[in-house]
Amino acid sequence: MVSEIKLAAETRTEFGKGAARRIRRAHQIPAVMYGHGTEPVHITLPGHDTMMALKHANALLTIELDGKQHLALAKDVQRDAIKPVIDHVDLVVVKKGEKVTVDVQVHVTGDAAPETVVTVEQQTVQLEAEATHLPESIEVSVEGAVAGTQIHASDLTLPSGTSLVTDAEHLIVNVSQAITAEALEAELAEAEAEAGIEHEEAGEAAEGEAAAEGETEAAAEGTDEA
């Protein structure tokens, strides 16, 4: 389970792109906090501490603002497309004992049987859990799994205190037979044939090269005689 992380926030009174840039230059992050029928509160968060906190999926944050503490989850994190920085954070206020629905990362462990390929069909699953006991990930073991093995959401071993929200029939992990080099070449040849791509036979290519060389030599001799 993810441990609680405290962040000291300040009330934000400036808005717009210019204000946001000034906030980020000061190594802070603009954010908005809302939920439980309260009016949205615009705040700034400490840049480094917030980035470290949000490296943990479903991190439970204690936002300290004006002498009060608010439990919150990051609902939406907007990141810069180029730089490793956070542009803005939406926080949703939660209460202790409250049940919330979160996306939990699927983490595959173990080695499947030889000559197989393991494909994670769904990277996350939705679980319902207490806001103060949120799982960061869920492990799925494929140890020794043979080709044809399929793991559905209903097959997952859920963390204690959680319940499945994702459809139980959703395919999470699929184990298939690895394709051989011969089969890959056959598929490539079939695809090329359908596309109308033809390759010269080795003999024809050699004859063409020899003819070209002969023409070059004849042209050179004609030049010498002249």
C-alpha positions in Angstrom: 0.0 0.0 0.0 1.1 3.6 -0.7 2.2 5.5 2.4 0.8 9.0 3.2 2.9 11.9 1.9 2.7 15.5 3.3 3.0 18.5 1.0 3.0 22.1 2.2 0.7 24.2 -0.1 0.1 27.9 -0.6 -3.1 29.7 -1.8 -2.8 30.9 -5.4 -4.3 34.2 -6.4 -2.7 34.6 -9.9 -4.1 32.8 -12.9 -3.3 32.4 -16.6 -0.4 31.1 -18.6 1.9 34.0 -17.5 1.2 33.3 -13.8 1.7 29.6 -14.3 5.1 30.2 -15.9 6.2 32.4 -13.0 5.1 29.7 -10.5 7.1 27.1 -12.3 10.1 29.3 -12.5 9.9 29.6 -8.7 10.2 25.7 -8.6 6.5 25.3 -7.7 3.6 23.6 -9.4 0.1 25.2 -9.9 -2.7 23.0 -8.7 -6.4 22.9 -7.9 -8.0 21.0 -5.1 -11.7 20.1 -5.0 -14.3 17.5 -3.8 -16.9 16.7 -1.2 -19.1 19.7 -2.3 -16.4 22.3 -1.5 -15.5 25.1 -3.9 -12.3 24.5 -5.9 -9.2 25.9 -4.2 -6.3 27.1 -6.3 -2.9 26.4 -4.7 0.8 26.0 -5.4 2.8 22.9 -4.4 6.5 22.5 -3.9 8.0 21.3 -7.2 10.6 18.8 -6.2 8.6 17.2 -3.3 5.5 16.9 -5.5 7.4 15.3 -8.3 8.9 12.8 -6.0 5.5 12.0 -4.4 3.8 11.5 -7.7 6.3 8.9 -8.8 4.2 6.6 -6.7 0.9 5.5 -8.3 -2.2 6.4 -6.2 -0.1 8.3 -3.7 -2.2 9.6 -0.8 -1.3 13.2 -0.2 -1.8 15.3 3.0 -2.1 18.8 1.7 -1.2 21.3 4.5 -2.9 24.6 3.7 -3.5 27.6 6.1 -3.0 25.5 9.2 -5.4 22.7 8.0 -4.8 19.3 6.5 -6.6 17.8 3.6 -6.3 14.2 2.3 -6.2 14.2 -1.5 -5.4 12.0 -4.5 -4.0 13.2 -7.8 -6.9 13.0 -10.2 -5.0 14.4 -13.2 -1.3 15.2 -13.7 -0.3 17.4 -16.7 3.3 16.9 -17.7 5.5 18.9 -20.0 5.8 17.2 -23.4 9.6 17.7 -23.5 11.0 18.6 -20.1 10.7 16.3 -17.1 8.5 18.7 -15.2 4.8 18.8 -14.1 2.7 21.6 -15.5 -0.4 21.3 -13.4 -2.1 18.9 -10.9 -5.8 18.3 -10.2 -6.4 17.0 -6.7 -9.6 15.4 -5.4 -10.2 15.6 -1.6 -11.0 12.2 0.1 -12.0 11.2 3.6 -10.6 8.4 5.8 -12.7 5.3 5.4 -14.1 6.5 2.1 -14.1 4.0 -0.8 -12.6 5.3 -4.1 -12.0 3.7 -7.5 -8.5 3.9 -8.8 -6.5 2.5 -11.7 -3.8 0.1 -10.5 -0.8 -0.9 -12.6 -0.4 -4.6 -13.6 3.0 -5.9 -12.9 4.0 -9.3 -14.5 6.4 -11.6 -12.6 8.0 -14.9 -13.4 9.1 -16.6 -16.6 6.7 -18.3 -18.9 7.5 -21.6 -20.6 10.2 -21.6 -23.3 9.3 -20.4 -26.8 6.4 -18.3 -25.7 5.5 -14.7 -25.8 3.8 -12.9 -22.9 1.6 -10.0 -23.9 0.0 -7.7 -21.3 -3.4 -6.9 -23.0 -4.4 -4.4 -20.3 -1.8 -2.3 -18.4 -4.1 -1.3 -15.5 -7.2 -2.6 -13.8 -9.7 -0.6 -11.8 -10.1 -1.5 -8.1 -12.2 -0.1 -5.3 -10.4 0.4 -2.0 -10.3 2.7 1.0 -8.7 6.0 0.2 -6.1 5.5 3.0 -5.2 1.9 1.8 -4.6 2.2 -2.0 -2.5 -0.4 -3.8 0.3 0.9 -6.0 0.4 -2.1 -8.3 -1.0 -5.7 -8.6 1.2 -8.7 -9.4 0.4 -11.3 -12.0 2.6 -14.4 -12.1 3.2 -16.2 -15.4 5.8 -18.6 -14.0 5.9 -21.7 -16.2 2.8 -20.6 -18.1 2.4 -22.5 -21.4 1.2 -21.2 -24.8 -2.5 -20.7 -24.7 -2.6 -19.5 -21.1 -5.0 -16.6 -20.6 -5.3 -14.6 -17.4 -8.6 -12.6 -17.0 -9.5 -10.0 -14.5 -11.4 -12.6 -12.5 -8.2 -14.7 -12.1 -6.3 -11.9 -10.3 -5.3 -12.2 -6.7 -6.5 -8.8 -5.3 -4.8 -6.9 -2.5 -6.5 -7.2 0.8 -9.4 -4.8 1.3 -10.0 -4.2 -2.4 -12.7 -5.3 -4.9 -12.6 -5.5 -8.7 -14.3 -2.8 -10.7 -13.0 -3.9 -14.1 -15.2 -6.4 -16.0 -14.2 -9.8 -14.7 -14.0 -11.2 -18.3 -11.5 -8.7 -19.5 -8.3 -10.4 -20.8 -5.3 -9.1 -18.8 -2.4 -11.3 -19.9 -2.1 -13.6 -22.9 0.6 -16.2 -23.4 1.1 -17.3 -27.0 3.5 -19.5 -29.0 6.6 -17.7 -30.2 6.9 -17.6 -34.0 9.8 -19.5 -35.6 12.3 -18.0 -38.0 10.9 -20.3 -40.8 7.3 -19.2 -40.1 8.4 -15.6 -40.1 10.1 -16.0 -43.5 7.0 -17.7 -44.8 4.7 -14.8 -43.6 7.1 -12.3 -45.1 7.1 -14.1 -48.5 3.3 -14.3 -48.5 3.0 -10.6 -47.7 5.4 -9.7 -50.5 3.6 -11.9 -52.9 0.3 -10.2 -52.0 2.0 -6.8 -52.5 3.3 -7.9 -55.9 7.0 -7.7 -54.9 9.2 -10.0 -57.0 12.8 -11.0 -56.4 15.3 -11.9 -59.1 16.6 -15.5 -59.0 20.3 -15.8 -58.1 21.1 -17.1 -61.6 19.3 -14.3 -63.4 21.0 -11.7 -61.3 24.4 -13.2 -62.0 23.7 -13.3 -65.8 22.6 -9.7 -65.7 25.8 -8.7 -63.9 27.9 -10.6 -66.4 26.1 -9.0 -69.4 26.6 -5.6 -67.9 30.3 -6.2 -67.4 30.6 -7.5 -71.0 29.0 -4.3 -72.4 31.4 -2.2 -70.3 34.4 -4.0 -71.6 33.2 -3.8 -75.2 32.7 -0.1 -74.8 36.2 0.3 -73.4 37.8 -1.6 -76.3 35.9 0.5 -78.8 37.3 3.6 -77.2 40.9 2.3 -77.3 40.6 1.5 -81.0 39.3 4.9 -81.7 
